[in-house]
Amino acid sequence: MKITLNLFSKYLLLSLAALTLSGIAIAQSDKPLTLVVPFPPGGSTDITARTIQTKLAERIGRPVVIENRPGAASQIATQYVARSAPDGNTLLISFDNHSINPIVKSKLPYDTFKDFVGVSLLVRFPLVIAANPSVPGNNLSEFIAAAKKNPGLFSYASTGVGSLNQLAMEDLKRKAGIFVLHVPYGGGGPAIAAVVGNTASLTLLSYAALKGQIQADKLKPLAVTGAQRLPELPKTPTVAESGYPGFEAYSWIGAFAPAETPAATVKKLTADFQAVLNDPEVKTKLTQGGFDVQASDGPTLDKYAKREFERWQQFVKATKLNLDD
């Protein structure tokens, strides 16, 4: 009888443990999926996250929360996700400066390429160079001519020091032989506000971020940094068409998870993002915003982020660009 009771007690304990673990798993699956955006509302990263938010929640059967954590050129949000529990409930929706920060900052509070695992490259897109209507010129060639006549008169707003829009503009400045002052801001929204308010002369952002102000004639597009004109801006030439053959600069947005997230969890998240990005309604909205939907797998994102790091690292070294301002 004693042996039977001991066996029964062990069975009971194991059953209770299994039920407890099952309860924890269920509780975790009921948690919201938090997409951490490193910038304030209004920029390309925030727009992308909010475009997929509803369909993603429908797909996974639980709430999807957008959490904006701006500051320090995305380092605050990136560090937060790096230190989050690797359970698939907290993801970083990162911008191109995910690859650029290791070039700009000698010490980061995380390791860009070791502390994260790619979930999906979401979108890629060219930048639109847009100016305040008071700025001379109706296209890039005319603006550059005015900038050459008035060195130091004009300025451009970026999303922060070391951002891709800063590097792209610095590349263009060198090719064109002009000086335009760099004024860094904490994201796309503040940069747009600065140009609309004529605190800065121009900025380089996605068409999605600039669309409303362009349509309201509060900003005028001068050029597009992609290989082709945007269908939404058929009269706006590319930088290459404006006298700088071969010039291209693309921004990108991707979803990353903490590095220790189980492979099966990452794979499931990848499938969810791919399904939502290929949803006709979501894809149309993103495409109309000038975004090229990618919907890649995780390894593709990791490789792309590393290639972008290598490209811009070479540019910074070759030009000896000062990124301390």
Steps between C-alpha positions, in 0.01 A plus 500: 500500500788733590663443161169557324446830688853618416444426134165676513661803669770519233240470225294775663800732528598439138144566387483824696835608355378427148184698561703792636731502200201475269344797676817703457511416128137603459563823691798580278301435185238746626753778548495786249767505234688826553667663199757745632557793264818706562347827377206730577172461310491636145815350351542209258564237768192600697285513185612150397433355845152654518415387147555135590370524858133407451554214255783361712275496808234316300757251377648413842173526694623744765559874532793667326626809682719771344740643755696809394832530686690781324841632588876462452471415130288191579737369770243530781246279325763259369655449844155449650417219258846344534434464874140385463394142569572287190147365487383648170277758669728802449646587160705790367367666186829650399613751241811519285702648787496153656789432260651847522521548877795258534689726257405822679532394862819347636310354796140381484306353794433192286662304218309569180590173331507267803213616719228476232362251254316609188129423467424666166614783278171687475550775241769679302455842346678794341508837669325807367696824523234752596541872569308787648314684219707815566823320406621589148455241226227262394734204458835382633707651219353846562545469876866398461560799276354725772706326770821558304420871479413518871733266693382448859160660446304174496466216749354151503317317779587136563358240736825511700878490483613200298157436351483382141340826393803683637744268323306522172495880513869517591575276202295729273665814641844367414397397151330836436768714666259688729480578871164448670497505880393180676238540775422169675157434649356211702296342221308555178211686661718772660709530181188560290372758750833684478485526120131591490573769759801617296742430785683276254502525120447137403494139614531149357229256606261241363214611280262350758629739766495802267185424302255713699722808501582464129133468409422804714774698318685553827801316359626463143678187376834563329628149426479131589806300608391173334589357162158592361240771546218428740164433332346738756744777397539450122628856441768481769835384354744264664832630630667303221286680240596830661863466394642238739493165318503191717388682813268281706405493866231280649368497851353187655296377793525157660369303797752355746463280809741457792774256404401221741144476367430133415538421130148360480359823643696710250387277215135543603541878523662505157206315351257741668679809370531356150127420488404849618740681267360304206143576600356699203368782718823544694718466192298762311526750785875452528554515125299821472730645765803436281608187688630190322361208704765235570344243738828311527612235744729570797835395350437726200449796733814418699710483182350821362567689824863384495545603133362847576742528792793412275390740223465806723802415710707514182340835408570655841861382494559615143355847559623538859151626579473657845205342677557662839268798444 
